[in-house]
Amino acid sequence: MSDSAPSARSRDSIGNTLFVAIGVSLICSVLVASAAVMLKPRQLKNEEEFRQRIILDVAGLYEPGADIATLYAAIEPRMVDLASGEQAPVYLVMDGNEIEQVILPVEGAGLWAMMYGFLAVENDGQTARGLRFYDHGETPGLGDQIDKPAWREQWQGKRLFGPDGEPQITIVKGYAPDDSDFEIDGLAGATLTARGVTSLVQYWIGENGYGPYLQQLDDKESR
Ligand SMILES: Cc1cc2nc3c(=O)[nH]c(=O)nc-3n(C[C@H](O)[C@H](O)[C@H](O)COP(=O)(O)O)c2cc1C
């Protein structure tokens, strides 16, 4: 009995405790770091596949269960010049050699955070085909009504520009008139998110965004 007492004390010593704690922390951090490194390629692949799925969805080409890479073969990414001199990506939905629609990345401030999405535009550069956000911080049940399929469907066929060529598409407060070319129903209890969406869409189709590019598509169509 007198033999075991000193060894029990040394097992519980401060040095021993620190040694075990540091050892366990080191092993855990090596495990976590290795997992992060090993999972990175899969994470990037999933992110890319998610982006492709959203682009297909806004273009009306997404089929649940279908192979994303196969569907995405119809999409051609391009870089285009903005009025600011910067370059920005667009995603062309091709039908053979013809552009069928153009998908524009759009982003802007919501009530709580930045909202990121894609606006699909017909090949006339004038008519909306769809709007889909994939990242935002709006409140469930209020601002997140922007994700509701019934609300999103209204974008199809709306005119983006007024007769003067200025962006005119607008989310109104309340219901848009049935025959309205430019208006989209408001979001009940979420007028601030709706305003954010109107301004970001108007910005990106406007003269400082993709406006000149869309105009040039329209000129080609009407040639
Ligand atoms: C907790 C909380 C979360 C809210 N989230 C949103 C939101 O995501 N988007 C939004 O526009 N308004 C949100 N609101 C409401 C706004 O403060 C504001 O009242 C509303 O946008 C006005 O819209 P209405 O005129 O349609 O009622 C939230 C309010 C509260 C208290």
The ligand as an SDF file (V2000), in Angstrom:
LIG
                    3D

 31 33  0  0  0  0  0  0  0  0999 V2000
  -37.8670   40.1660  -35.7750 C   0  0  0  0  0  0  0  0  0  0  0  0
  -38.2720   40.8970  -37.0170 C   0  0  0  0  0  0  0  0  0  0  0  0
  -37.8160   40.4330  -38.2350 C   0  0  0  0  0  0  0  0  0  0  0  0
  -38.1650   41.1010  -39.4110 C   0  0  0  0  0  0  0  0  0  0  0  0
  -37.6820   40.6540  -40.5900 N   0  0  0  0  0  0  0  0  0  0  0  0
  -37.9830   41.3250  -41.7310 C   0  0  0  0  0  0  0  0  0  0  0  0
  -37.4540   40.9070  -42.9730 C   0  0  0  0  0  0  0  0  0  0  0  0
  -36.7540   39.8940  -43.1110 O   0  0  0  0  0  0  0  0  0  0  0  0
  -37.7610   41.6570  -44.0580 N   0  0  0  0  0  0  0  0  0  0  0  0
  -38.5430   42.7850  -43.9810 C   0  0  0  0  0  0  0  0  0  0  0  0
  -38.7490   43.4390  -45.0020 O   0  0  0  0  0  0  0  0  0  0  0  0
  -39.0660   43.1690  -42.8230 N   0  0  0  0  0  0  0  0  0  0  0  0
  -38.8180   42.4780  -41.7000 C   0  0  0  0  0  0  0  0  0  0  0  0
  -39.3370   42.8840  -40.5220 N   0  0  0  0  0  0  0  0  0  0  0  0
  -40.3560   43.9390  -40.5280 C   0  0  0  0  0  0  0  0  0  0  0  0
  -39.7810   45.3040  -40.8090 C   0  0  0  0  0  0  0  0  0  0  0  0
  -39.2720   45.8110  -39.6340 O   0  0  0  0  0  0  0  0  0  0  0  0
  -40.8840   46.2260  -41.3500 C   0  0  0  0  0  0  0  0  0  0  0  0
  -41.8840   46.3260  -40.3880 O   0  0  0  0  0  0  0  0  0  0  0  0
  -41.5040   45.6590  -42.6030 C   0  0  0  0  0  0  0  0  0  0  0  0
  -40.5390   45.4840  -43.5980 O   0  0  0  0  0  0  0  0  0  0  0  0
  -42.5840   46.5710  -43.1270 C   0  0  0  0  0  0  0  0  0  0  0  0
  -43.2670   45.8390  -44.1400 O   0  0  0  0  0  0  0  0  0  0  0  0
  -44.8430   46.0460  -44.3660 P   0  0  0  0  0  0  0  0  0  0  0  0
  -44.9970   47.5010  -44.7020 O   0  0  0  0  0  0  0  0  0  0  0  0
  -45.1860   45.1540  -45.5260 O   0  0  0  0  0  0  0  0  0  0  0  0
  -45.5210   45.6380  -43.1020 O   0  0  0  0  0  0  0  0  0  0  0  0
  -39.0060   42.2320  -39.3460 C   0  0  0  0  0  0  0  0  0  0  0  0
  -39.4670   42.6880  -38.1070 C   0  0  0  0  0  0  0  0  0  0  0  0
  -39.1070   42.0310  -36.9650 C   0  0  0  0  0  0  0  0  0  0  0  0
  -39.6150   42.5380  -35.6380 C   0  0  0  0  0  0  0  0  0  0  0  0
  1  2  1  0
  2  3  1  0
  2 30  2  0
  3  4  2  0
  4  5  1  0
  4 28  1  0
  5  6  2  0
  6  7  1  0
  6 13  1  0
  7  8  2  0
  7  9  1  0
  9 10  1  0
 10 11  2  0
 10 12  1  0
 12 13  2  0
 13 14  1  0
 14 15  1  0
 14 28  1  0
 15 16  1  0
 16 17  1  0
 16 18  1  0
 18 19  1  0
 18 20  1  0
 20 21  1  0
 20 22  1  0
 22 23  1  0
 23 24  1  0
 24 25  2  0
 24 26  1  0
 24 27  1  0
 28 29  2  0
 29 30  1  0
 30 31  1  0
M  END
$$$$
